[in-house]
Amino acid sequence: MKQKDVIEFRFSTADWGERDRLAIFREQVGRLVMKLEPEPLIEGAFHAEARLRELPGLGTGSWACTNLRVVRPRELLDGTDDLVLTIATSGSMNASQRGREVKIGPGEAVLMSSAEVGRMAVLPQLPTRFIGLRLPRKALAPLVSNLDDVLMRGLPPNTEALRLLALYLRKLDEGYRLSTPGLLDAVVTHLVDLGSLVVGANPDGTAVAEDRGLAAARFAAVKADISENLSYGDLTLLAVAARLRLAPRYIQRLFERVDTTFSEFVLAQRLAHAHRLLTDPVRSDSTIGTIAFESGFGDLSYFNRTFRRFYGATPSDIRAASLRS
């Protein structure tokens, strides 16, 4: 799938006939697209599915695999010197390069070079999920001193930067709009910033990354927390700050950057949630009061007034128009 300056590619080996599965995966996906040589780790069934995205200057990928080994042999090296950061989210995997082997489990990561021979192996017992971020060396080098010293070394696990990078990449998969050049450039910058913090940015790089990519990822985490807790009437700034281990004033400044407030954002999200429920045919039997309560409103009169002011129509009007259409 293509949009301006963005290419997405998805596949699942489950979609191919069993007889041709390995050949398709090896030749048409592995060697042509990923420049890798895949094969089952042990004889028997294997599985791989991925969503890959190519952005200007870097690439991202979300993977789910079982019983698989992928090798980058010398003949598939293409002259690029990008660095690949792999983060395990479930299961475990082994990475080998430069005569070293690193095992990574959930919340752990490893940095490898795409300019060198290497391999990764996913064990056959349990499905393994991981995300990958391919970073250009020239973008990372000013932020991280002695990059080569970080390759194939154990990175600090479960750090804030690692968790926020995983969240940021997940939000991309869930539909971040990348159609505008300004937003696309910002996303690329944020990913480089977060990658530098994960592998160990130098003091100057840390200062730059914290103000750009880290702040953006923290803001994404704040908005995700709000979305997950909309139905709770006690969704407060202090509660969100405590869950994310951020200062309340810091969160307020994040919203000030986009000319809104925490309270205004929460209200808009609750109203949008209620609107989705009102226009959902599956919820046509739910009362207006039930939908208001599920959206975090404890006062039905306040909900009706606020909804009408926001949408220019009452909840009943929105539901009726949806049913007619």
N, C-alpha and C positions, 0 to 999 in steps of 0.2 A: 504494500500500500504506500502510495506516495502523496505527500503534500509538499508545499514549497520548502525546500532545504531539509526535509525529513523523509527518511525511508524506513518503513516498518516491514518486518518479515516474521511470520509465525508459522510454526509447523508442529506436528505431533506424529511420531512414528506409528501411533495407533491408527492413523488414517490410511496407512498403506498396507497392502496385502502382505501377509506374513512371509511369503516366498521371496518377495522383492524388497522387503523392508530394509535389510542391512545394506543392500546395493544402492538403494535410493539415498539412504542416510549418508553413506560413505562418499558417494560420487557427487550427487547433486546438491547436498547440503554441506557435508563436511569439507570436502576438498574445494568446491567452487565458492561457497558462500563464506565459510568460517576459516578456511585455510587450516583445517585440522583433519586428522585421520582417526575416525571413531571406530570402535569395535567392542563387542561384549567383553567384560572383564573375565568372566568364566563362561563356559558353554551353557547355552540356555537362553531363555527369554530376556529381553532387555527393553527398556523404554526410555524415550527422551522427548521432551516437548519444550518449546522455548518461544519467547517473544523478544525479538531483537529490534533495536531501534538505532538508526544511524543519524546522529545530529552533526551539525557542522563542527568538525574537529574532534569529536569523540563518539563513543558508542556505548549503549547500555544493553543489558540482557537479563531476562528472568527465566530461570531454568528449573525443570523438575526431571530427575533422571533416576534410573535404577540399573544396576549391573552394567556399568559402562566405563570404558577407558578412552580418553581422547589424547592424541599425541600430536605435537607440532614437529614434524620431521624437518630435516634440513632442506629438503626439496620444496617444501611449502612456505619457507620464509620468503617474504615479499619485499624486504628492504625497509620496512617501517620499524621504528624503534619505540613504538607506543608501549606503555606500561598497563598491565591488566590487574585490577584490584578485584578479587573474588571474595564474597562474603557469604558464608553458610548461614541459612536461616532455619534449616532442620536437617536431621541426618548428619552424616559425616563424609569427608572425602580426603584423599591424599594428593598433595601436589609435589612434583619433583622437577627440579631444575638446578643447574650449576653444581651437580653432585650432592645436593641437599634434598631432603624429603621433609615435608611439613604436613601434619594431620590437622585439619580444621573441623570444628564442630559448630553448633549453633552459637551465633554471636561472635565468631572468630573470623579472621580474614588473613589473606596472604597477597603479597604483591609480586607479580611475575613480569618478565620481559617478553614481548612479542617478537623480539629480534633474535631470540635464542631458542634452541631446541628445548622442549619440556613436555610434561604430561600431567594429566589429572585423572584420578580413578575414583569412581563412585561405587561403593560396596553394594553387593547384590541383595543383602537381607532387607533393607528398608529404603523407601524412596528418600531421596535427598533433594532439597530445594536450596538454590543459591542464586545470588544476583551477581552480575559482573559489570564492571565499569572500565572501559578502555580509555585511558587518558594519554594525551600527547605529552611526551617527555618535555618538550620545549615550554609547554604551559605550566607544568608541575615544577620544573627545575628552579624558577625564581622563588618559589614558596617553600621548597624542601631542600635542605643542604645534604650533599652526599647521597643522592638518590640510590646509587648502586649499593650502598651499605644496607639499604632497607630491603632489597630484593631477597626473597626466600627467608626472611626472618620473622619470628613470631611477633605479630602486632598486638598491642594491648587490646584484650577482648572487652566487648560490651561497654565501650566508652560512649559518651553522649554523642560524639561525632559519628561513630559507627551506627548507632541506633537511628540518628536523624538522617544519615545518608540512605539507610535502608527504607525509612519512611518516605523520603523525598522521591526515591526511585519508584516506590509502590504508588505514590500519587501520580507519577507520570503514567504508569500503566493504567490507572483508573480514569485517565482522561484529561490530564493537564492540556490546556489548549496551547499549541505551539505554532499557531498560524501566523502570528505577528512577529516580524523580525526582532523587535525590541525585546519581547518576552522570550523568544528563542535564545537570543544572545545572553539574556540574564540567566536562563536555566543552565546553559553551558558553563557560564562563569561560576554559578553556585555549585555545580557538580565538581568542578576543578577545585574550588575552595574546600568543599567537604572532603574530597579525596586527599587533599594535602594535610588536613587535620587528622585524618585517620592514620596516615602513614608517618606523621610526625613533622609538622611544619616548623620552620625556624621562627624566631621571635617576630621578625618583620612580616613573614607570611602569616603567622597566627593572627596578628593585629588586623591585617587586611581581610583574611578569611572570616574572622569573627564578625566584622562589620558587614560583610556581604553574604556569603553562602550560609554561614552559621545562623545569622539572624533570619534569613529567609526560611531555613529549615525549621528553626524554632517556631516561626510564625505558622508554618504549615502544621507543626505538631499541636500548636494551640488551637487552630481551627479544627483539626481532626478530633481533638479531645472534646471540643464543644459539640461537634456533630454527633459524637458517640453518647453524649450525656444530655441531649436536648430535652428528653422527657422528664428529667428531674427538675422539680421546681426550685431546688436550692443550688442551681448551677451558678456559681459565683466566681468572681475573679480570684478570690483567695483560694477557693477549692481547686481551680484549674492550676494556679501557681504552685500549690502544694503537690499536686499529682505530677507535675512536670519539673518540679524542683527549680522553678524560676522565680525571681522577685516579681511581686505584683506590679511594681512601677515599671519594670522592664517590659512586661506584657503590654502595659498601657502605651508605652512608647512605640511598640511595634504597630499598634493600631493607629497611633497618631501619624505614623509614616504614610498611611494610606487614607488619611483624613476621615477617620471614623473613631468610634470608641468600642470598648468591649461590650458594653450594654447594647449599643446600636447593632452590633454584629449579631449578638445572641438573639435579639428580637427579630431581625431580618431572617435568620436561619430558622427560627421557630415558625414564623409565618410561612416561609417557603415550604417547610415540612408539612404544615397543615394544608397548604394548597395542594401539594402532591397527594395527600390522603383524600382530600375532597374530590379530586379528579380521577382517582383510582377506582375503576369499576368494581374491583374486588371488595372495596370498602363502602359500597353504596348503601349498605344497611347500617353502618355505624352512625350514631347520632353526632350532631355538631359538638355537643358537650364532650363526648368520648374523644373525638379528634382533637379538640382543644386541650384536653387533659394529657393526651399522649404527646402533644407537642410542647408540653411544659407550662401551659397556662392554667392557673388555679382559679381564675375568675372569668366566668363565661362572658359577662358583660364587657369586661375590659378586652377580651379576645375579639368579640364582635366589632367593637369600636375601632380597635387598632387594625384589624384585618381590613375593614372597609376603607379606612384612611390610607392604607398601604396599597390596596389593589383597586380601589374605586368601585367595589362591589361587595355585597355581604357574602359570608360563607355559603348561605343558601343559594344565592344567585350563581355563584361559581359552580356549585354542585349541579344545579338545574341545567346550566349551559353545557356542562360536561355530559350529562345524561342525554341531552337532546342531540349532541353531536355524535 
